[in-house]
Amino acid sequence: MFNIENFVQLGPLLFVLTVISICIGIKSKKDVYKHICYISAAVFFSLFVYETVILKDWNKAEVKIEWAYSSEDFNESCGDGKDPLLGYGPKKDGVLSVKKMADGKTLYDVKYTIKDGIRYTPNSNENSHEYKIFLGCSQIFGIGLNDKETFPYFYNELYKNKYNIKNYAYGGYGMHQALAIVENSILKDSKLSAHPENVHVFYNYYWYHIMRAAGSAFWDHVGPWYDIEDGTLIYKGSLADKKRIQDIKFFRIGWIYSQLWEQSNIYKKKFDLNSFGMRIDDCPQIDVKRTLLMIKKMNATLSQNGIKFFLIIDRNTSENRQCVNFFSENNISTICLECSIPDFWTNKGYVIASGVDYHATARLNKLKADILVKTLKTDIE
């Protein structure tokens, strides 16, 4: 079925506006109108060239993803709103084969095991009443890695596989999904509440989760919506509700923003705060505050229920004075694994494919797990 939303893009729209402006200018009888139209046409055409030629990454490898299962079963590039609370996630349990290619070369050909709706960790001790729970995005989930190559797997291996591991992470998740999982899954799990002193929760927080929680990630307009009202953090439903509220009838502002603007090269290269080139200071203060309050609530809620919480942060966050002070003032335990790896940004062996796929390799996960265990040894044994 023809769907205009699949065809409307900023580049072609700018070109059409250029042509329309020129045509109106030609037909206009007054010079002032001609000048306005020709100037507008020049602006539209300049933006068209900037969008489609200058900002286009001509050297970027064409990435082709091949699936053994349909995207309805598992959508690695993130979702289409299948989960009523989290927005999206694995549709069903099973062993899923995923192959990703770039420029004719295989980046990875792996299998993900989904059990009980989350990523399965093979060395998890199902009979143990000592739980280690991991929250986060694709890095903790282990995109591009087999089950025995994920961060939680290596962590448990260092403890001779004695812990019951739960990996709730998923590709594209942010702080909003992490908090929703804590409130609606972890705290409502009778097995965990029976002996909360034996439960430790680790959340791998990256600074760009700030914009994900704000609903600015183009792939996630359906996740949980938390916002601040009168200085208090509250759950307001789905980000889809937020977009719906923002839309103006007949004009569909929310759709225009997400379809035209967020998909454009201009936005992705110059304004996208999910970009690795940005920093926390570039984010709107309200969004930074929202995320900090979400972390505070996660820590406080778990602590009140006798569960210990550890916040794993990236280097960017560790260097931000506002965040560091906030964590200290609220007694939130933090550790920066990246900060203990001198060649973190230069060693290409730490990522799947530099310039194409920056997800962690098994080598990096093993190194990070070793650092975590050594750093927190006195706290978690």
N, C-alpha and C positions, 0 to 999 in steps of 0.2 A: 504494500500500500504506500502511496506517495505521502510523504510527511515533510512539509516545508521546513520543519525544524532541523532536519538532517542536511539541508542544503544552504541555509542562510549562514554566511560567514562574513567577517568584517571586511576582508580584502575585496571580494566581489561587490559588496554593498558600497564601498567607497568608490569603486570604479563606476557603478551605476549612477551614483550621486554626481560624479564628475560629468558624465555624459548628459544627465538631466540638466545640470547647471549650465552647461555649454549651449544646449538646445534652447533653454529659456532665454539665455543671454542673446542668442541670435535673433529670436523672435521679438525681443523687447524693443520698443520704439524709443524709450528714453535712455539717454546715455548713463544716467546714474544707476538704472537697473541693470544695464549691460555690465557696468563696472563691478557691481556687487556680485552678479552671477559669475563673471570671469574670475574674480578674486576667489570666490567660493570654489569654483572648479579647480583652480590652482592649488588651493588648500587640500581639497579632497584627493586630488591626483598625487600630491606630495605625500600625503598619509598613506595612499594606496601603494606607492613605490616603497615607502618606509616599511610598511607592513609585509608586503609580499616579496620584496627583493632584498632590501638592506638587512632586515632582521631575520630573514630565513637562514637557517643553518644548512648551507649547501653541502658541507662536508660531513654532516651527521649521518651515521649509518642508518639505513632503513631497517627498522626492527619488525620482525614478523614473529608472532607468537602462534604456536601450534598446540592444539589441545587434544588430549585423549578423551576428555569429557567436555560436554558443551558448557558454555559460560553460565547456563542456568544451574548447573551442578556446582561449579566453582569458578569464581571470577577473580583471577589474580590481580587484574588491573583495578579492582574495587568496584563497588556494587550498585545494584539496582533496587535497593530497598526491600530485600527479602525478610530481614529480621525486624519484627515490630518495635523492638526497643533500641537495638544498636544500629539499625539502618540496613546493614548488610553483613554477610558472613558466609561460611560454608553452608550449602543447602542441605547436604546429607552426609552421613558417615560413610567411610570407605577409603580405599587406597586410590589416590588420584595421580595420574601421570601428567607431568607438565614439561613441555619442551619449549625453549625460547631460542630463537635464532636472530642474528644480526649480521647483515651484509653477507648472507650465505654461510655463516659460521655458527656452530652451535655454542651458545653461551652456557646452557645447562640442559640436562635431560634427567629429571629427578622425579621422585615420588613423594607425595604428601599423604600422611595417614591422618584422617579425621576420625576421632572417636569421642562420643558424647558431645558433639558439636564444637570441639576444639582440637588444636594440633596435638597429636599423640607423641609422647616422649617414650621411646622404647625401653629405656632403663629405669623407668618410673617404678618404684616399689609399691604395687597396688595394695599390699597388705600392711603398709606402714601407716601409722597415725600421725606421723610428722610430715606436714605438708609445706612445700615450697611452691608458691604461686607466682607466676610471671605475667605481667601486663605490659602492653606496648604495641608497637606497630609492626611493619614487615620485618624489621631487623630482629626482633625477638621471635616472631613467628618462624622466620627462616626462609624467606622467599629465595628460590634458586638453590635450596639445599635439601638433601635427604634428611630423614628423621634423625639419623645419628650424627648430624652435623650442626644442629641448632645450639644456641647458647644455653638453654636449660639442660640439654643433654650433657654437654661438657661439664656444666656445673655439678650435676648429680654424679657424674663419673668420678670427679675428684673426691667425692665422699663415698666411694665404693658402692654407688647406686642404692643408698639406704633410704632416700627420701621419696615420698609420693609427690610427683611433679604434675602441676597443672599449668599448661601454657594457654592463656586466654588471649594472646596477642593475635593480630590479623593485619594484613596489608592495608595501609592507609588509615588505620585507627589513630585517634588522638586522645587527649585528656578526657574529652566528654564520654567516649566509650569506656575508658578505664574507670572513671567514677561510676558510671552506670552499672558496670560489671560488679564493682565493689558493693554497691547498694542493693542490687537486685539478684546477684548470684552468690557471691562470697559470703555476705552476712546472713543470707537466708539458707545456707547449706548446713544442715543439721550435723553432718560429719565434722565440719570445721568448727562449728560452735560448741561441740562437745568437749573439745580440748583446745581452746584458742591459744593457749601458751605454746602449743606445738605448731602453730601456723605462722609463717612469715610471708609477707607479700612484697614483691619487688616490682616497681614500675620503672621501665626504661623511658625516661622523658627526654625528648628532643625539643629544642626551642621552637621549631616550626609547628609543634603541636598547638601552639598559641592560636595560630590562624585556622587550624583545623577545628578547634573548639568554637571558634567564632562563626563557623559555617562558610569559610572562604575557600575551602578546598573544592575544586571543580567536580571531583568525583563523589563528594559526600554532601548532598543537600537533604539527606534523610536521616542522619544520625540523631542522637539525643541532644536536646536544646537546653542548655543551662544559661541563665542570665542573671544580672545583678539588678535588684530592685530595692531602693532605700538602703543601699549598702549591704544587702543580704543576698547570698547566692541561692537561687531557687531553680527547680526543674520545671520547665514550661511545656514539655512535650517533645515534638520532633522538629528538626531543622526545616522540614517541609512546611510545618505550620508557620515558621518564621518567614520563609520565602513567600508563603501565601499571603501573609499579612502585609508584606512589603509590596506585593503586586498591586497595581492600580487597574481596576477593571477596564478592559479593552486595550490597555497599553502594555500590560504584563511586564512591568519593570524588572521583576525578578528573573524572568526568562531572558529578557534582553541582556541583562547583566551576565548571566551564566552562559548563555549560548553565543552571544556576539563578543562580549568583552573578555570574559575569562578564557575563551578559546583562541583569542588573537595573539599574534606574536608580540605586539606592543605591550599587552598586559603581562604575558609570560616573561618577557625579557626586561621590562622596566618597572613593573608595578607588583608582580606576584611576590607576596611576602612569604610564600612557601618555598621560595627559591633558596638554594644553599648559599647564594651570594649575599643574602640579607642578614641582618642581625636583629636581636631583640629590640634594640633602640629604634629600629625602623617600624616596629609594630605599633598600632594605636594603643594608647595607654589603657583604655577601657578593656581591650582584649588581653593585655598583659595582666591586669588586675583580676579579670575573670578567671584566668588559668591559675593564678596564684591562690585564689580563694578555693578553687576546685581541689588543688593539691592539699591545701590546709584542711578542707573538709574530709578528704580521703584519709589523711593521716589521723585526724581527730576521731573520725568514726571508727576506724580500725582499732586505734588505741583504746577507745572507750569499751570496745568489745574484747580487749585483751590480746589483740593481734598486733605483732610488730611489723612496722612498715619501713621499707628502705626505698629511697628515691635515687635512682641512677640517672645522672645528668650528663649532658654533653659539654664540650669545652666552652662553647659559646655561652651557655647558661652559667657555667662556673666562673666566667669572667664578668658577668653582669652584676654590679653592686646591688641593684635593687632586689634581684632574685636571691642573692647570697644572704643579704640582710634579712629578708623575709623568712627564709628557711631557718636561719639562726634564731630569730625572734620567736618562731613558732615550734621550736624544738623538732624540726624535721631532719632526720638523718639523711645525708646526701653523700654520694661518692661519684667521682668523675673517673671512669675507666679510661677514657681517651687521654686524659691528662697524664696518665702513667705510661703512655706509649709514645716515645719521642718521634718515631717516624710514621705516626698515624696518618698524616696527610700526604705523605710522599711514597709510601710503600704500596705499589700497585697490587701486590699479593694479598692485600687486605680486602679488596673489592672484586666482584665478579668480573667486571669489564670496565676499566677506566674510560670515562667519556660516554659510556653507553648504559651501564647498570652498576650503580654504586652500593648495591646490597652487600653485606658482609660475607666473606668467605668462611669456610670452616676453620681456617687458620686463625682468622681474627677472633672468631667466637671462642675458640679454645684459649687464646691468649687473654681475652677479657674475663672469661670464667676463672682463670687462674688468678688474675689480679683481684677479682671480687672475693674469692675465697681467702686469699692471703690478707686482704685489707680488713675483712669483717670476721676473721676467724674467731676472735674472742666473743663476738656477739651472737654467732649462729651455731656454735657447737653446743 
